[in-house]
Amino acid sequence: MRLDGRVDGTGRTGPAPCFVVQIHQARRMHFDFRLEVDGVLKSWAVPRGPSENPRERRLAVPTEDHPLEYRTFEGVIAKGERGGGTVIVWDQGTYRPLSHDRRGAPVPFAQSLEDGHATFWLDGTRLHGEFALTRFRGSAAENVPGGEVWLLIKARDGRATHDGPETPDPYRARSARTGRTLAQVAAEEGAGGGTS
């Protein structure tokens, strides 16, 4: 189902590229942040989840690309399978690339990711405004497979927050698609918690 109500078998939401944030109760609880780029969902695991507070820089570890259809997935991945555990859609919507070069000319989004710094505007159910993904290497990256980590950062714009909870509680969070919690999805699918 598209956000504008029309069915699209590719999982696209229309002319604007889509994004989704899924809560994934696997071996370690984390949030999967996914952006549609060149026909796939580029993905990062964000252990503490996105924050709308610009002071909160969130670690984001790249994971494998996913097909666009995965943006609507909620359910339980069987124990023993890669990523085994329960998944809900915490946020969904569209985004606008904002990256530009030093002269102010737009840079294709895939190129800005390749270059290691991409800015974008999220229009989601929960997340709004400008964000950036910035790649860095250093001591934090040494303990990560592939040696690559990113930071997900909220810009200081009119949508930024400066107080309140900095991290969504994944155990109390409800799906932006169905209103269900992780526990409800796991119980409905007979997974008894859905962890691996």
Wavefront OBJ file of the C-alpha trace (Angstrom):
o trace
v 0.000 0.000 0.000
v 1.382 3.390 -0.912
v 1.211 6.237 1.566
v -1.142 8.039 -0.804
v -3.413 4.975 -0.736
v -2.529 3.537 -4.144
v -1.134 0.050 -4.479
v 2.317 -0.259 -5.983
v 3.904 -3.702 -6.223
v 7.428 -2.280 -5.986
v 6.884 -0.825 -2.526
v 7.488 2.723 -3.819
v 5.517 5.587 -2.348
v 5.351 7.771 -5.452
v 7.809 10.145 -7.108
v 9.591 10.998 -3.839
v 11.928 8.280 -2.524
v 10.769 6.478 0.594
v 12.358 5.845 3.955
v 11.458 3.485 6.764
v 12.673 2.942 10.311
v 12.029 -0.544 11.647
v 12.538 -1.685 15.224
v 14.271 -5.059 15.155
v 14.308 -7.221 18.272
v 17.069 -9.591 17.228
v 20.097 -10.803 19.182
v 20.574 -7.128 20.022
v 17.686 -4.673 19.947
v 18.237 -1.970 17.337
v 16.549 0.276 14.798
v 17.036 -0.276 11.058
v 17.170 3.045 9.197
v 16.509 2.571 5.476
v 16.538 5.024 2.557
v 15.410 4.251 -0.976
v 18.381 4.789 -3.297
v 18.601 3.536 -6.898
v 15.832 0.955 -6.511
v 16.910 -0.578 -3.174
v 16.751 0.296 0.510
v 20.203 1.382 1.705
v 20.290 0.334 5.343
v 22.012 1.180 8.622
v 21.573 -0.427 12.044
v 21.132 2.333 14.629
v 21.444 0.785 18.119
v 19.777 3.625 20.032
v 17.427 4.740 17.273
v 17.161 8.124 15.562
v 16.894 11.287 17.637
v 15.381 14.652 16.762
v 17.815 16.334 19.173
v 20.824 17.776 17.260
v 23.077 17.162 20.292
v 22.474 13.403 19.982
v 24.811 11.868 17.394
v 23.657 8.340 16.740
v 25.963 5.540 15.644
v 24.777 3.955 12.368
v 26.411 0.778 11.053
v 25.825 -0.074 7.373
v 24.056 -3.355 6.671
v 23.117 -5.096 3.442
v 20.727 -3.457 0.966
v 17.117 -4.631 1.100
v 14.465 -4.776 -1.644
v 11.923 -1.939 -1.683
v 9.139 -4.343 -0.726
v 10.801 -4.782 2.666
v 9.735 -1.269 3.706
v 6.336 -2.608 4.784
v 7.573 -5.757 6.543
v 6.331 -6.466 10.045
v 6.552 -9.906 11.537
v 8.866 -12.503 12.964
v 11.991 -13.746 11.208
v 12.525 -17.342 12.296
v 15.171 -18.194 14.862
v 18.348 -19.393 13.186
v 17.804 -17.243 10.089
v 19.888 -14.146 9.498
v 18.313 -11.315 11.469
v 16.044 -13.684 13.396
v 13.625 -11.770 15.608
v 10.575 -9.521 15.617
v 10.240 -6.432 13.404
v 7.796 -3.505 13.395
v 7.699 -0.345 11.289
v 8.360 2.495 13.741
v 8.327 5.264 11.118
v 7.739 5.599 7.396
v 7.454 8.330 4.822
v 9.373 10.058 2.072
v 12.569 12.064 1.952
v 14.139 14.801 -0.163
v 17.873 14.753 -0.910
v 19.573 18.028 0.069
v 23.261 17.337 -0.657
v 25.109 19.885 -2.759
v 28.680 20.677 -3.729
v 30.751 23.690 -2.644
v 29.197 25.819 -5.375
v 25.677 24.928 -4.260
v 24.922 22.565 -7.147
v 22.846 19.476 -6.228
v 24.756 16.199 -5.874
v 22.998 12.911 -6.748
v 22.077 11.190 -3.507
v 23.920 7.953 -4.305
v 27.054 10.029 -4.968
v 26.721 11.915 -1.682
v 26.561 8.568 0.157
v 29.591 7.332 -1.774
v 31.409 10.539 -0.774
v 30.546 9.893 2.884
v 28.195 12.765 3.686
v 24.516 12.945 2.716
v 21.906 15.422 3.889
v 18.171 14.901 3.460
v 14.769 16.087 4.666
v 12.460 13.482 6.215
v 8.681 13.717 5.946
v 7.630 10.807 8.137
v 4.976 9.832 10.602
v 7.370 10.560 13.485
v 10.595 12.015 12.077
v 10.580 15.402 10.379
v 13.124 17.844 9.100
v 16.744 17.778 8.020
v 19.115 14.957 8.929
v 22.595 13.940 7.838
v 24.479 10.684 7.539
v 28.237 11.136 7.853
v 30.799 8.346 7.498
v 33.834 8.324 9.745
v 36.748 6.076 10.496
v 38.575 5.917 13.774
v 38.736 3.975 17.006
v 34.964 3.371 16.991
v 35.193 1.838 13.523
v 37.935 -0.618 14.491
v 35.455 -2.860 16.327
v 32.921 -2.907 13.502
v 32.973 -5.505 10.710
v 34.124 -3.745 7.559
v 35.588 -0.914 9.619
v 32.935 1.570 8.538
v 30.557 3.479 10.761
v 28.350 6.478 10.206
v 26.680 9.062 12.385
v 23.000 9.923 11.989
v 22.510 13.525 13.100
v 19.505 15.846 13.246
v 20.086 19.372 11.921
v 19.327 22.432 14.028
v 16.134 23.341 12.218
v 12.589 24.250 13.255
v 11.754 20.552 13.691
v 14.571 19.830 16.148
v 13.843 19.072 19.805
v 16.028 19.904 22.769
v 14.255 18.146 25.629
v 12.168 15.075 26.302
v 13.200 11.470 25.772
v 16.190 11.243 23.441
v 15.651 7.581 22.595
v 12.375 5.897 21.672
v 11.565 2.993 24.015
v 11.476 0.040 21.590
v 9.466 -2.126 23.986
v 6.638 0.425 24.244
v 6.828 1.739 20.694
v 3.887 1.135 18.395
v 3.985 0.455 14.692
v 3.334 3.415 12.412
v 1.530 0.968 10.101
v -0.584 -1.191 12.410
v -0.345 0.261 15.913
v 1.067 -3.022 17.252
v 3.990 -3.414 19.651
v 6.846 -5.884 19.219
v 5.245 -8.122 21.860
v 1.896 -8.111 20.049
v 3.491 -9.006 16.714
v 5.480 -11.824 18.347
v 2.393 -13.174 20.149
v 0.241 -13.051 17.014
v 2.851 -15.031 15.106
v 3.397 -17.486 17.988
v 7.045 -16.535 18.435
v 7.009 -16.051 22.170
v 9.126 -12.883 22.028
v 10.833 -13.273 18.681
v 14.429 -13.027 19.832
v 17.310 -15.100 18.587
l 1 2 3 4 5 6 7 8 9 10 11 12 13 14 15 16 17 18 19 20 21 22 23 24 25 26 27 28 29 30 31 32 33 34 35 36 37 38 39 40 41 42 43 44 45 46 47 48 49 50 51 52 53 54 55 56 57 58 59 60 61 62 63 64 65 66 67 68 69 70 71 72 73 74 75 76 77 78 79 80 81 82 83 84 85 86 87 88 89 90 91 92 93 94 95 96 97 98 99 100 101 102 103 104 105 106 107 108 109 110 111 112 113 114 115 116 117 118 119 120 121 122 123 124 125 126 127 128 129 130 131 132 133 134 135 136 137 138 139 140 141 142 143 144 145 146 147 148 149 150 151 152 153 154 155 156 157 158 159 160 161 162 163 164 165 166 167 168 169 170 171 172 173 174 175 176 177 178 179 180 181 182 183 184 185 186 187 188 189 190 191 192 193 194 195 196
